[in-house]
């Protein structure tokens, strides 16, 4: 296919305040997945855009390999939360030492979220010089305790050979562990590797299964790749209606490749009722959102210009207004 914490603890779940603070910090540290070719979305290949500490699954990370891994001491939770709140508040120079001291204490005591967040600070050079080896070490400590976001991070480090020797089989292992806990980012990475036969024998059918699980969780790059699979019949029965459905879902999230391919489907009536006005809207969205991808941008603009000739003045005026509204409010 060618496409675009292990010590016994008193609590049985992380405190709500911890999860809230973690979600806030995730907005600061998150990195968007890289765009691949026009057809399949190639994800993080050749890069290590790690989910970074508390990112990815941390927003709803209830993962655990054992009962002990799912329960964290309240004192460690409080230290972790305090560090997160200080960081979210802007991390004044005077706070840097406090944040690191809190995280290092909780991490050393076996608190997986703190280990993962400390790994993220090392990984991104937050409050300290970047140290990929230390990042990988802390990610893996948390990953071994069953924290899905840390498993994803560890997998990305091994996939890229960042801080550790490149080991695709080990990357696949950690992606699979996190994928089993419904981390859509890990499911996506696992699918990419299985589809390309990296770290394991090539298994396109299994890859489609993981794309589907991630797509159903709302992961836009997986929705795009699943659409491509249905459009081309790679690993699944060809189904243009299903392809258009998944292109539309990914397009609504701002994926320019999906926006262009949805525009083509609507312009030609493939998998959806022909609608040249709507096709124009998606083509213009693809051109705007794909500004860094010259071939995609040119293809989208060419399609939009062609569609203009088939629309009445009134239809074109409305389509232009709809395209402007989409770009302004939704992408």
N, C-alpha and C positions, 0 to 999 in steps of 0.2 A: 504494500500500500504506500502511496506517495502522498504526503499531506502537508496541507498547510500543516519505694522509698524503702527500703526493705526492713526497717525496724518496726516492732509493734507500736501501735499508736492508739490513742484514746478515741479519736474521731473516726467515723466510717466514711467520710467524704470531705473534700475541701470546703472551707467556709465560703459562703456566697460572696462575701466581700473580696475574697482572694480572686475568685473567677471574674468579678466585675473589674477589678483593677488590672488583671491580666488582659482582659479584652481591650481595655483602654490602651495599654502599652503596645498591644499587637498592632494597633493602627499606626504607631510611630515607626515600628521596625519592619513592617511587612515589605516584601519585594515582589513585584509582579512577575509572573512567569514570562520567559522570553518567547518571542514569536518565531515560528519556524517558517517553512515554505508555504506557498499560497494554499496548497491542498491540505496536507496534514499539519497539525500543530506539533512541533518537535520538542516542546518543553524545555527542560534544563540541559539538554545534551551539550557537553563541552563547557558547561559552566557550573558554578556552585552557588546559585542564588538561594542560599539556605533559608528555610522558613524562619530561622532565627529565634532561638530561645523559646519564648512562650507563644509563638505564632501558630499558624495553621490550626491544629486540632485543639489548641488551648482554649479556644472560645467555648468549647463544649467537650473538653477532654475528660471523659470518665473512664478512660482506658486503664486496665490493670492486668498484669500477668498473674499476680497472686493476690490473695486478700491483703497481705501485708503491703503490697505495692499500692493498693487503693486507699490506704489509710495513712494520714500524715499527722505527726504530732502538732498540737495546737500552737506550741511555742514557735516551731519552725514556720508554720503558716503565718503567724503574726510577723515574724522577721521578714518573710518573703513579701507579705503585703506591704509592710512599711517601706521596704526597698523599692517596690513598684510604685508606690504613691510618691515617694521622693523623686523617682525618675520621671514619672508622668508630670510632676509639677515643674519640671524644667531642669532639674539636676544642677543647681548652683554649685560652683566650685567647692564650697564648704560642705556640700552634701555628698560629693563623690566618694570620699573615704567612708562615710556612713553606709552608703548603698553597697559598696563592695564588701565592707566588713560584715554586714547583715547577710548578704548572699553567700559569702565564703563560709560563714559559720553554719548556716542552714544546709548548704551543699555538703560540707564536710560531715555533717551529722546524717547525711543520707536522704535529704529532702529532694525528691526528683524534680519538681518544678524549679527549685533554686539552682540545681545542677544544670538544668536545661537553659535557664535564663543566664547563668554565669557563662555557659558555653556560648550563648549568643553575644554577650558582651565581648568575649575574646574573639569571636568570629568576625564581628563588625568593627572592632577597635573602639568600643564604647567605654569611655572613662579610663581607658588603658590602651597601650599599643596593641595592635592586632596580633594574635598568636593562634594560628590555625591548629597547631598541635594540641594546645590546651583546650581549644574549642571542641575538637574532636573527642578528647578525653572526657570532658564533662558531658557532652551529648551522649556518649556511649554509656556512661555510668547511669544516666537517667533512662536511656533506652532499655538497659538490662532490667530495669524495674517495671517496665511495661508502659511507660509514658509514650503515647502515640506520636505526639509532636516531636519528642526527642528521637524516636525511632526514624521518623522522616528526616530529621536533621542529620542523624548519623549516616543514613543511607545516602544523602546528598554528598556528604563529605567523602565517603568511600567511592561514590560514583565519579567524583571529580578528582580524587586523589589529593584532597586538600587537608593537610595536617596529618594525613595517614597515607600509606601506599595505596595507589588505586587498586581497588578490589571489587570488580563488578558482581561477583557472586555474593560477597558480603553486603554490598549495596542492595542487591535483590532481596536478600534475607531480611534486612531491616525494613525495606519498603513493604514486603509481604506482611511482616508483623504489624505494622501500622495500618496497612490496608484492611487486615482482618478486623480492625477496630473501627472501621468506617472513617478513616482519614481520606477524604477524596483526593487530596494532593498526592498521597502515597499510592492510592489506587491508580491514579494517572501515571505516575512514574513507573509503577510496576507494569502497567499495560504497555507503555512505550518500550520497556526493556524486553518484555515477552514478545511483542510484535516484531522487534528487530533481532531477536535471538541474542541478547546481550546478558551475560551472567547465567544463562540457562538455554536449553534448546528452544528454538523458535516455536511459539505456540500462539497463532493468530486467534484461534477460537477462545483461548483463555484470556488473551488481551481484550477481545471484544467484551467478554464478561466483566472485566474490571472497568473498562470504559463505561459500560452500562451502569454499573453500581455507582461510579463517581458522577456520571451524568444525571442520574436520578437524585443525587444529593445536591445538584445545582452547579457542578463544576464545569465552567464554560469551555475550557480547552478539551475536556473529555466529551462534552456534547458535540463539539465540532468534529473531533476524530471519529466519533460514533456515526455522525451524519455522513462523513466521507466513506466509512465502511459500508453503510447502506447504499450510498450512491454508486459505489464501485463493485459491490458484491464481494468484498475482501473479508473472508472469515465469517460471513453471514449472508443469507439470501438477499439478493439485490431488491431494494424496496425504496423507490423514489419518494413515496409518501412519507415513510419514516425518516428519510434523509431530510426532506423539507421541514419536518417537525423539529428535528434536532438542530438544523441550521437556524431555525427561527428562535429557538431557546437560547442558543449561543449568541446569535445576533443581538438579541435583546439585552445581553450583558455587555455589549460593546465590542465583540470580537470582529475585527474588520474582515478577516477571511470568510467567516460565516455570513457576514452582511453581504459581501460580494456574491457568494454562491447562492444565497437566498434570493438576491436580486435576479440572478440569472434564471433560477428555477421559476420565479414568478413571471419573468419576461417571456419565458418559453412554455409556461404551463406544465412544468415537470414536477409531479408530486404535489402540486397545489393548483388551484384555479388560476388561470392566467390573469394577471393584474399589473398592467404596465405602470400605472400611477404609483402603486406601492413598491414596485420594483425600482422605480426612480428614487424613491425615498431611501431605500436600502443602499442603492448604488452611491448616492451622495454621502450617506453615513460612512460607507466603506472608504470612500475617497478621503474623507476628513480624518477618520480614525486610523487610516493606514498611511498617514503622511510620511512615515519613515521608511516605507516599503515602496520604492518607486514603481516596480512592475505592477503591484497590486493597485496603487493609486491610479496609474495610467489606465489599467483595465477598467477600473470602476468609473473613471471619468468618461472613457469611451462608451461604456454601456449607458451612462446617464445621457450623453449627447445623442446617442441613437434613439433612446426612448423619448426624448423631447420631440422628435419628429412625428411620433405616433400619438401624442397627446394634444387635445384641443387647448386653446389658450386658457380656458377656465380650469381644465384639469391640471395644466402645467402650473398655473398660479397656486392652486391648492396643494399640489405635490411639493412645490418649493416651500410653501409655508409649513407643511408637515415635516419636511426634511429639516428645516431650520429649528422647529420646535423639538424634534427628536434630538438633534445635536446639542441644543441648549439645556434640555432637561434630563435626557436619558443616555445620550451617547450613541 
